[in-house]
Amino acid sequence: VTLPSGAWMALDGLGGVYQREADLLDLTGQVNIFSDIGYEAHSRAISLDFVLGTATSAEQVHGQGPFGVFESGGMEMDMEGNYVHLTQGVRMTVYPRANQRK
């Protein structure tokens, strides 16, 4: 999927439903999202709202990004990579110097 900014995301899941008029994609099964800026997330279900530019899940999620690794009971993320909001029992390992150049 190419986003309006030109960024891209690769998505896959065992099942899914696309609602054309609402521009919503609900992926189920083992869902994987990979972005061109180094984020990835994995869950049993993730909903993508292409109008709002968000990916959300109320299921357990694990993943990683330039900042470190995480596990949580849910998430909302901006598909452009501006934020990841983790909910419900968050566990993280943060690499404080991950974004610093040598």
C-alpha positions as CSV (number, residue, x, y, z in Angstrom):
1,V,0.0,0.0,0.0
2,T,1.4,3.4,-1.0
3,L,0.3,6.2,1.3
4,P,-0.4,9.8,0.3
5,S,3.1,10.9,1.5
6,G,4.7,8.3,-0.7
7,A,5.6,6.1,2.2
8,W,4.6,2.4,1.8
9,M,3.4,-0.4,4.0
10,A,3.3,-4.2,3.3
11,L,0.3,-6.0,4.8
12,D,-0.8,-9.6,5.0
13,G,-3.3,-11.6,6.9
14,L,-5.1,-15.0,6.7
15,G,-8.4,-13.3,6.0
16,G,-9.8,-9.8,5.4
17,V,-12.7,-7.6,4.4
18,Y,-12.3,-4.4,2.4
19,Q,-15.2,-1.8,2.7
20,R,-14.7,0.2,-0.4
21,E,-17.1,3.1,0.4
22,A,-15.6,3.6,3.9
23,D,-12.0,2.8,2.7
24,L,-11.6,0.4,5.6
25,L,-9.6,-2.9,5.6
26,D,-10.1,-5.4,8.4
27,L,-7.4,-8.1,8.4
28,T,-7.7,-11.3,10.5
29,G,-5.7,-14.4,11.3
30,Q,-1.9,-13.8,11.7
31,V,-1.7,-10.2,10.5
32,N,1.6,-8.6,9.7
33,I,2.4,-5.0,8.9
34,F,5.8,-3.7,7.7
35,S,6.6,-0.1,7.0
36,D,9.3,1.5,4.9
37,I,10.6,3.5,8.0
38,G,11.4,0.4,10.0
39,Y,8.2,-0.4,12.0
40,E,6.5,-3.7,12.1
41,A,3.5,-5.0,14.0
42,H,1.9,-8.5,14.4
43,S,-1.5,-9.4,15.7
44,R,-4.5,-11.6,15.2
45,A,-6.6,-8.7,13.9
46,I,-5.8,-5.2,12.7
47,S,-8.2,-2.6,11.2
48,L,-6.8,0.0,8.7
49,D,-8.7,3.2,8.1
50,F,-7.3,4.8,5.0
51,V,-9.3,8.0,5.4
52,L,-7.9,8.7,8.9
53,G,-4.6,7.0,8.1
54,T,-4.7,4.7,11.2
55,A,-4.1,1.1,12.0
56,T,-5.8,-0.2,15.2
57,S,-6.1,-3.4,17.1
58,A,-7.9,-4.5,20.2
59,E,-6.0,-7.8,20.2
60,Q,-2.5,-8.6,21.6
61,V,0.1,-6.9,19.4
62,H,3.9,-7.3,19.3
63,G,6.4,-5.5,17.1
64,Q,9.4,-3.3,16.8
65,G,10.5,0.0,15.4
66,P,13.5,2.2,15.4
67,F,13.0,2.9,19.1
68,G,12.9,-0.7,20.3
69,V,10.5,-3.6,20.8
70,F,7.0,-3.8,22.3
71,E,4.1,-6.0,23.4
72,S,0.7,-4.8,24.3
73,G,-3.0,-5.7,24.5
74,G,-3.9,-3.2,21.8
75,M,-2.7,-0.3,19.7
76,E,-3.4,2.6,17.4
77,M,-0.8,3.8,15.0
78,D,-0.5,6.5,12.4
79,M,0.3,4.8,9.1
80,E,2.7,7.6,8.3
81,G,4.8,6.7,11.4
82,N,4.1,9.8,13.4
83,Y,2.9,7.9,16.5
84,V,2.2,4.4,18.0
85,H,-0.3,4.4,20.9
86,L,0.0,1.2,22.9
87,T,-2.7,0.1,25.4
88,Q,-3.6,-2.7,27.9
89,G,-0.6,-4.1,29.6
90,V,2.3,-2.6,27.7
91,R,5.8,-4.0,27.8
92,M,8.6,-2.3,26.0
93,T,12.4,-2.3,25.6
94,V,13.5,1.1,24.4
95,Y,16.9,1.6,22.7
96,P,17.6,5.3,23.7
97,R,20.3,5.9,21.2
98,A,18.6,4.1,18.3
99,N,17.9,7.3,16.3
100,Q,21.2,9.0,17.0
101,R,23.7,9.0,14.2
102,K,27.3,8.1,14.8
